[in-house]
Amino acid sequence: MTYPKNIREEELKNLIAKDWFSAYDTTHILGDIDFSVARQ
């Protein structure tokens, strides 16, 4: 996948979550970790 280079970090994380981890829950925020993947 290619993503635009001029998008905000949060938008990029959301696109990656949708494209690569759609079968998992990526909404949890764990401390200072930018991105997490968990079983639903």
CHARMM internal coordinates of N, CA and C (Angstrom, degrees):
IC EDIT
DIST 1 N 1 CA 1.4408
DIST 1 CA 1 C 1.5267
ANGL 1 N 1 CA 1 C 109.48
DIST 1 C 2 N 1.2820
ANGL 1 CA 1 C 2 N 115.57
DIHE 1 N 1 CA 1 C 2 N 145.69
DIST 2 N 2 CA 1.4598
ANGL 1 C 2 N 2 CA 120.02
DIHE 1 CA 1 C 2 N 2 CA 172.65
DIST 2 CA 2 C 1.5196
ANGL 2 N 2 CA 2 C 108.16
DIHE 1 C 2 N 2 CA 2 C -119.06
DIST 2 C 3 N 1.2914
ANGL 2 CA 2 C 3 N 115.09
DIHE 2 N 2 CA 2 C 3 N 143.66
DIST 3 N 3 CA 1.4565
ANGL 2 C 3 N 3 CA 121.63
DIHE 2 CA 2 C 3 N 3 CA -177.68
DIST 3 CA 3 C 1.5246
ANGL 3 N 3 CA 3 C 108.46
DIHE 2 C 3 N 3 CA 3 C -125.54
DIST 3 C 4 N 1.3256
ANGL 3 CA 3 C 4 N 117.08
DIHE 3 N 3 CA 3 C 4 N 149.74
DIST 4 N 4 CA 1.4668
ANGL 3 C 4 N 4 CA 119.88
DIHE 3 CA 3 C 4 N 4 CA 178.03
DIST 4 CA 4 C 1.5277
ANGL 4 N 4 CA 4 C 110.91
DIHE 3 C 4 N 4 CA 4 C -58.34
DIST 4 C 5 N 1.3060
ANGL 4 CA 4 C 5 N 116.53
DIHE 4 N 4 CA 4 C 5 N 144.66
DIST 5 N 5 CA 1.4662
ANGL 4 C 5 N 5 CA 120.50
DIHE 4 CA 4 C 5 N 5 CA -178.62
DIST 5 CA 5 C 1.5199
ANGL 5 N 5 CA 5 C 112.57
DIHE 4 C 5 N 5 CA 5 C -84.79
DIST 5 C 6 N 1.3008
ANGL 5 CA 5 C 6 N 117.39
DIHE 5 N 5 CA 5 C 6 N -10.94
DIST 6 N 6 CA 1.4682
ANGL 5 C 6 N 6 CA 119.73
DIHE 5 CA 5 C 6 N 6 CA -174.78
DIST 6 CA 6 C 1.5311
ANGL 6 N 6 CA 6 C 112.87
DIHE 5 C 6 N 6 CA 6 C -109.88
DIST 6 C 7 N 1.3476
ANGL 6 CA 6 C 7 N 117.55
DIHE 6 N 6 CA 6 C 7 N 29.49
DIST 7 N 7 CA 1.4612
ANGL 6 C 7 N 7 CA 119.29
DIHE 6 CA 6 C 7 N 7 CA 177.62
DIST 7 CA 7 C 1.5250
ANGL 7 N 7 CA 7 C 109.79
DIHE 6 C 7 N 7 CA 7 C -103.77
DIST 7 C 8 N 1.3112
ANGL 7 CA 7 C 8 N 114.75
DIHE 7 N 7 CA 7 C 8 N 160.91
DIST 8 N 8 CA 1.4714
ANGL 7 C 8 N 8 CA 120.12
DIHE 7 CA 7 C 8 N 8 CA -179.91
DIST 8 CA 8 C 1.5222
ANGL 8 N 8 CA 8 C 110.35
DIHE 7 C 8 N 8 CA 8 C -71.42
DIST 8 C 9 N 1.3232
ANGL 8 CA 8 C 9 N 115.83
DIHE 8 N 8 CA 8 C 9 N 155.49
DIST 9 N 9 CA 1.4614
ANGL 8 C 9 N 9 CA 122.09
DIHE 8 CA 8 C 9 N 9 CA -177.85
DIST 9 CA 9 C 1.5319
ANGL 9 N 9 CA 9 C 111.44
DIHE 8 C 9 N 9 CA 9 C -57.73
DIST 9 C 10 N 1.3192
ANGL 9 CA 9 C 10 N 117.77
DIHE 9 N 9 CA 9 C 10 N -44.59
DIST 10 N 10 CA 1.4702
ANGL 9 C 10 N 10 CA 120.80
DIHE 9 CA 9 C 10 N 10 CA -178.59
DIST 10 CA 10 C 1.5229
ANGL 10 N 10 CA 10 C 111.26
DIHE 9 C 10 N 10 CA 10 C -61.64
DIST 10 C 11 N 1.3182
ANGL 10 CA 10 C 11 N 117.73
DIHE 10 N 10 CA 10 C 11 N -40.50
DIST 11 N 11 CA 1.4554
ANGL 10 C 11 N 11 CA 121.25
DIHE 10 CA 10 C 11 N 11 CA 178.52
DIST 11 CA 11 C 1.5276
ANGL 11 N 11 CA 11 C 110.45
DIHE 10 C 11 N 11 CA 11 C -65.29
DIST 11 C 12 N 1.3162
ANGL 11 CA 11 C 12 N 117.49
DIHE 11 N 11 CA 11 C 12 N -40.78
DIST 12 N 12 CA 1.4594
ANGL 11 C 12 N 12 CA 121.46
DIHE 11 CA 11 C 12 N 12 CA 177.71
DIST 12 CA 12 C 1.5227
ANGL 12 N 12 CA 12 C 110.79
DIHE 11 C 12 N 12 CA 12 C -62.07
DIST 12 C 13 N 1.3207
ANGL 12 CA 12 C 13 N 117.48
DIHE 12 N 12 CA 12 C 13 N -44.83
DIST 13 N 13 CA 1.4740
ANGL 12 C 13 N 13 CA 120.63
DIHE 12 CA 12 C 13 N 13 CA 178.21
DIST 13 CA 13 C 1.5250
ANGL 13 N 13 CA 13 C 110.49
DIHE 12 C 13 N 13 CA 13 C -60.50
DIST 13 C 14 N 1.3229
ANGL 13 CA 13 C 14 N 117.44
DIHE 13 N 13 CA 13 C 14 N -40.37
DIST 14 N 14 CA 1.4653
ANGL 13 C 14 N 14 CA 120.67
DIHE 13 CA 13 C 14 N 14 CA 178.99
DIST 14 CA 14 C 1.5288
ANGL 14 N 14 CA 14 C 111.62
DIHE 13 C 14 N 14 CA 14 C -64.95
DIST 14 C 15 N 1.3213
ANGL 14 CA 14 C 15 N 117.54
DIHE 14 N 14 CA 14 C 15 N -40.75
DIST 15 N 15 CA 1.4659
ANGL 14 C 15 N 15 CA 121.06
DIHE 14 CA 14 C 15 N 15 CA 178.35
DIST 15 CA 15 C 1.5269
ANGL 15 N 15 CA 15 C 111.34
DIHE 14 C 15 N 15 CA 15 C -65.33
DIST 15 C 16 N 1.3192
ANGL 15 CA 15 C 16 N 117.00
DIHE 15 N 15 CA 15 C 16 N -42.93
DIST 16 N 16 CA 1.4620
ANGL 15 C 16 N 16 CA 120.91
DIHE 15 CA 15 C 16 N 16 CA 178.35
DIST 16 CA 16 C 1.5254
ANGL 16 N 16 CA 16 C 110.52
DIHE 15 C 16 N 16 CA 16 C -63.68
DIST 16 C 17 N 1.3208
ANGL 16 CA 16 C 17 N 116.35
DIHE 16 N 16 CA 16 C 17 N -43.10
DIST 17 N 17 CA 1.4758
ANGL 16 C 17 N 17 CA 120.25
DIHE 16 CA 16 C 17 N 17 CA 178.09
DIST 17 CA 17 C 1.5184
ANGL 17 N 17 CA 17 C 110.71
DIHE 16 C 17 N 17 CA 17 C -58.98
DIST 17 C 18 N 1.3070
ANGL 17 CA 17 C 18 N 116.98
DIHE 17 N 17 CA 17 C 18 N -44.41
DIST 18 N 18 CA 1.4683
ANGL 17 C 18 N 18 CA 121.15
DIHE 17 CA 17 C 18 N 18 CA -179.38
DIST 18 CA 18 C 1.5222
ANGL 18 N 18 CA 18 C 111.37
DIHE 17 C 18 N 18 CA 18 C -66.93
DIST 18 C 19 N 1.3352
ANGL 18 CA 18 C 19 N 117.80
DIHE 18 N 18 CA 18 C 19 N -46.00
DIST 19 N 19 CA 1.4616
ANGL 18 C 19 N 19 CA 121.86
DIHE 18 CA 18 C 19 N 19 CA -175.03
DIST 19 CA 19 C 1.5231
ANGL 19 N 19 CA 19 C 113.83
DIHE 18 C 19 N 19 CA 19 C -73.37
DIST 19 C 20 N 1.3245
ANGL 19 CA 19 C 20 N 118.53
DIHE 19 N 19 CA 19 C 20 N -37.89
DIST 20 N 20 CA 1.4552
ANGL 19 C 20 N 20 CA 121.90
DIHE 19 CA 19 C 20 N 20 CA -172.06
DIST 20 CA 20 C 1.5248
ANGL 20 N 20 CA 20 C 114.54
DIHE 19 C 20 N 20 CA 20 C -107.37
DIST 20 C 21 N 1.3179
ANGL 20 CA 20 C 21 N 117.99
DIHE 20 N 20 CA 20 C 21 N -27.01
DIST 21 N 21 CA 1.4653
ANGL 20 C 21 N 21 CA 120.64
DIHE 20 CA 20 C 21 N 21 CA -172.19
DIST 21 CA 21 C 1.5251
ANGL 21 N 21 CA 21 C 112.93
DIHE 20 C 21 N 21 CA 21 C -128.05
DIST 21 C 22 N 1.3155
ANGL 21 CA 21 C 22 N 117.84
DIHE 21 N 21 CA 21 C 22 N 33.19
DIST 22 N 22 CA 1.4675
ANGL 21 C 22 N 22 CA 121.02
DIHE 21 CA 21 C 22 N 22 CA -175.63
DIST 22 CA 22 C 1.5284
ANGL 22 N 22 CA 22 C 113.02
DIHE 21 C 22 N 22 CA 22 C -63.82
DIST 22 C 23 N 1.3231
ANGL 22 CA 22 C 23 N 117.83
DIHE 22 N 22 CA 22 C 23 N -22.06
DIST 23 N 23 CA 1.4705
ANGL 22 C 23 N 23 CA 120.79
DIHE 22 CA 22 C 23 N 23 CA 179.41
DIST 23 CA 23 C 1.5297
ANGL 23 N 23 CA 23 C 112.45
DIHE 22 C 23 N 23 CA 23 C -82.99
DIST 23 C 24 N 1.3353
ANGL 23 CA 23 C 24 N 117.08
DIHE 23 N 23 CA 23 C 24 N -2.22
DIST 24 N 24 CA 1.4574
ANGL 23 C 24 N 24 CA 121.93
DIHE 23 CA 23 C 24 N 24 CA -176.27
DIST 24 CA 24 C 1.5228
ANGL 24 N 24 CA 24 C 111.03
DIHE 23 C 24 N 24 CA 24 C -121.82
DIST 24 C 25 N 1.3037
ANGL 24 CA 24 C 25 N 115.42
DIHE 24 N 24 CA 24 C 25 N 164.31
DIST 25 N 25 CA 1.4573
ANGL 24 C 25 N 25 CA 122.00
DIHE 24 CA 24 C 25 N 25 CA 176.76
DIST 25 CA 25 C 1.5266
ANGL 25 N 25 CA 25 C 108.65
DIHE 24 C 25 N 25 CA 25 C -87.52
DIST 25 C 26 N 1.3150
ANGL 25 CA 25 C 26 N 117.30
DIHE 25 N 25 CA 25 C 26 N 117.86
DIST 26 N 26 CA 1.4713
ANGL 25 C 26 N 26 CA 121.70
DIHE 25 CA 25 C 26 N 26 CA -179.92
DIST 26 CA 26 C 1.5282
ANGL 26 N 26 CA 26 C 111.28
DIHE 25 C 26 N 26 CA 26 C -114.87
DIST 26 C 27 N 1.3296
ANGL 26 CA 26 C 27 N 117.01
DIHE 26 N 26 CA 26 C 27 N 20.74
DIST 27 N 27 CA 1.4633
ANGL 26 C 27 N 27 CA 120.49
DIHE 26 CA 26 C 27 N 27 CA -175.02
DIST 27 CA 27 C 1.5241
ANGL 27 N 27 CA 27 C 114.17
DIHE 26 C 27 N 27 CA 27 C -92.96
DIST 27 C 28 N 1.3290
ANGL 27 CA 27 C 28 N 117.89
DIHE 27 N 27 CA 27 C 28 N -15.98
DIST 28 N 28 CA 1.4615
ANGL 27 C 28 N 28 CA 120.20
DIHE 27 CA 27 C 28 N 28 CA -177.59
DIST 28 CA 28 C 1.5273
ANGL 28 N 28 CA 28 C 111.47
DIHE 27 C 28 N 28 CA 28 C -69.53
DIST 28 C 29 N 1.3104
ANGL 28 CA 28 C 29 N 116.05
DIHE 28 N 28 CA 28 C 29 N 139.55
DIST 29 N 29 CA 1.4559
ANGL 28 C 29 N 29 CA 121.94
DIHE 28 CA 28 C 29 N 29 CA 175.18
DIST 29 CA 29 C 1.5199
ANGL 29 N 29 CA 29 C 107.03
DIHE 28 C 29 N 29 CA 29 C -110.49
DIST 29 C 30 N 1.3163
ANGL 29 CA 29 C 30 N 115.77
DIHE 29 N 29 CA 29 C 30 N 118.97
DIST 30 N 30 CA 1.4571
ANGL 29 C 30 N 30 CA 121.40
DIHE 29 CA 29 C 30 N 30 CA -176.74
DIST 30 CA 30 C 1.5199
ANGL 30 N 30 CA 30 C 109.65
DIHE 29 C 30 N 30 CA 30 C -112.70
DIST 30 C 31 N 1.3003
ANGL 30 CA 30 C 31 N 116.85
DIHE 30 N 30 CA 30 C 31 N 92.91
DIST 31 N 31 CA 1.4635
ANGL 30 C 31 N 31 CA 120.67
DIHE 30 CA 30 C 31 N 31 CA 178.61
DIST 31 CA 31 C 1.5181
ANGL 31 N 31 CA 31 C 111.76
DIHE 30 C 31 N 31 CA 31 C 59.96
DIST 31 C 32 N 1.3386
ANGL 31 CA 31 C 32 N 116.02
DIHE 31 N 31 CA 31 C 32 N -127.03
DIST 32 N 32 CA 1.4636
ANGL 31 C 32 N 32 CA 121.15
DIHE 31 CA 31 C 32 N 32 CA -178.35
DIST 32 CA 32 C 1.5288
ANGL 32 N 32 CA 32 C 113.01
DIHE 31 C 32 N 32 CA 32 C -96.65
DIST 32 C 33 N 1.3192
ANGL 32 CA 32 C 33 N 117.31
DIHE 32 N 32 CA 32 C 33 N 13.35
DIST 33 N 33 CA 1.4704
ANGL 32 C 33 N 33 CA 121.08
DIHE 32 CA 32 C 33 N 33 CA 179.54
DIST 33 CA 33 C 1.5193
ANGL 33 N 33 CA 33 C 108.06
DIHE 32 C 33 N 33 CA 33 C -76.57
DIST 33 C 34 N 1.3445
ANGL 33 CA 33 C 34 N 116.38
DIHE 33 N 33 CA 33 C 34 N 131.77
DIST 34 N 34 CA 1.4656
ANGL 33 C 34 N 34 CA 121.50
DIHE 33 CA 33 C 34 N 34 CA -177.13
DIST 34 CA 34 C 1.5237
ANGL 34 N 34 CA 34 C 114.24
DIHE 33 C 34 N 34 CA 34 C -73.52
DIST 34 C 35 N 1.3208
ANGL 34 CA 34 C 35 N 117.13
DIHE 34 N 34 CA 34 C 35 N -30.15
DIST 35 N 35 CA 1.4619
ANGL 34 C 35 N 35 CA 119.34
DIHE 34 CA 34 C 35 N 35 CA -171.85
DIST 35 CA 35 C 1.5119
ANGL 35 N 35 CA 35 C 108.78
DIHE 34 C 35 N 35 CA 35 C -151.43
DIST 35 C 36 N 1.3207
ANGL 35 CA 35 C 36 N 117.54
DIHE 35 N 35 CA 35 C 36 N 132.70
DIST 36 N 36 CA 1.4547
ANGL 35 C 36 N 36 CA 120.45
DIHE 35 CA 35 C 36 N 36 CA 177.38
DIST 36 CA 36 C 1.5142
ANGL 36 N 36 CA 36 C 109.89
DIHE 35 C 36 N 36 CA 36 C -136.74
DIST 36 C 37 N 1.3351
ANGL 36 CA 36 C 37 N 115.96
DIHE 36 N 36 CA 36 C 37 N 152.05
DIST 37 N 37 CA 1.4561
ANGL 36 C 37 N 37 CA 122.68
DIHE 36 CA 36 C 37 N 37 CA -179.93
DIST 37 CA 37 C 1.5177
ANGL 37 N 37 CA 37 C 107.08
DIHE 36 C 37 N 37 CA 37 C -127.42
DIST 37 C 38 N 1.3405
ANGL 37 CA 37 C 38 N 116.88
DIHE 37 N 37 CA 37 C 38 N 129.14
DIST 38 N 38 CA 1.4614
ANGL 37 C 38 N 38 CA 120.88
DIHE 37 CA 37 C 38 N 38 CA -179.41
DIST 38 CA 38 C 1.5245
ANGL 38 N 38 CA 38 C 110.30
DIHE 37 C 38 N 38 CA 38 C -135.62
DIST 38 C 39 N 1.3018
ANGL 38 CA 38 C 39 N 115.28
DIHE 38 N 38 CA 38 C 39 N 152.54
DIST 39 N 39 CA 1.4759
ANGL 38 C 39 N 39 CA 119.07
DIHE 38 CA 38 C 39 N 39 CA 174.37
DIST 39 CA 39 C 1.5043
ANGL 39 N 39 CA 39 C 108.59
DIHE 38 C 39 N 39 CA 39 C -66.21
DIST 39 C 40 N 1.3024
ANGL 39 CA 39 C 40 N 115.30
DIHE 39 N 39 CA 39 C 40 N 148.75
DIST 40 N 40 CA 1.4683
ANGL 39 C 40 N 40 CA 119.69
DIHE 39 CA 39 C 40 N 40 CA 179.07
DIST 40 CA 40 C 1.4978
ANGL 40 N 40 CA 40 C 110.89
DIHE 39 C 40 N 40 CA 40 C -87.83
END
COOR INIT
IC SEED 1 N 1 CA 1 C
IC BUILD
